[in-house]
Amino acid sequence: MSNLDQKIENAANKIEAAANEAWEKRSFRIVSKSISAAAEIGLMIGAARLSEKGYKSTATCLFALGATGLICDLIFNRK
């Protein structure tokens, strides 16, 4: 393994450890889930605006993406 590969691997391990440590904190989980939900709701609102302007197929895709993400968050991210 080259020196660059080793540095990348070490950096990835540090990031993973920091992410795991942060995820154990309730406030971090609440904030990250809230940001995710806000982004998905934003996609759905953007879809409504695009639909009003006549971009129906794009609006449908955006709304489906936002709704799918929101449903997956509600079903799979219960902790």
C-alpha positions in Angstrom: 0.0 0.0 0.0 1.4 3.4 -1.0 1.9 6.3 1.4 -1.0 8.2 -0.2 -3.3 5.2 0.2 -2.3 4.9 3.8 -3.0 8.6 4.4 -6.4 8.3 2.8 -7.2 5.3 4.8 -6.2 7.0 8.1 -8.3 10.1 7.2 -11.3 7.9 6.4 -11.0 6.0 9.7 -10.9 9.4 11.6 -13.9 10.6 9.8 -15.8 7.4 10.5 -14.9 7.5 14.2 -16.0 11.1 14.5 -19.3 10.4 12.7 -20.0 7.4 14.9 -19.2 9.4 18.0 -21.4 12.3 16.9 -24.3 10.0 16.0 -24.4 8.8 19.6 -25.4 12.3 20.7 -29.2 12.9 20.6 -28.9 16.5 19.5 -26.8 15.6 16.5 -29.4 13.0 15.4 -32.2 15.4 15.8 -30.4 18.1 13.8 -29.4 15.8 11.0 -32.8 14.3 10.7 -34.4 17.8 10.7 -32.1 18.9 7.9 -32.9 15.8 5.9 -36.6 16.3 6.4 -36.3 20.0 5.5 -34.5 19.2 2.2 -37.2 16.6 1.3 -40.0 19.0 2.0 -38.1 21.7 0.0 -38.0 19.3 -3.0 -41.8 18.8 -2.7 -42.4 22.6 -2.4 -40.1 23.2 -5.4 -42.0 20.6 -7.3 -45.3 22.5 -6.7 -43.8 25.7 -8.0 -42.3 24.0 -11.1 -45.7 22.4 -11.8 -47.3 25.9 -11.7 -44.8 27.0 -14.3 -45.6 24.1 -16.6 -42.7 21.8 -15.9 -45.0 18.8 -15.1 -42.6 15.9 -15.6 -39.7 17.6 -13.7 -42.2 18.5 -10.9 -43.4 14.9 -10.8 -39.9 13.5 -10.4 -38.9 16.1 -7.7 -42.1 15.4 -5.8 -41.6 11.7 -6.0 -38.0 12.0 -4.8 -38.9 14.2 -1.9 -41.9 12.1 -0.8 -39.8 8.9 -1.1 -37.1 10.3 1.0 -39.5 11.6 3.6 -41.3 8.2 3.8 -38.0 6.4 4.1 -36.9 8.7 6.9 -40.1 8.1 8.8 -40.0 4.3 8.3 -36.3 3.5 8.6 -34.9 6.2 10.9 -36.8 5.5 14.1 -33.8 5.7 16.6 
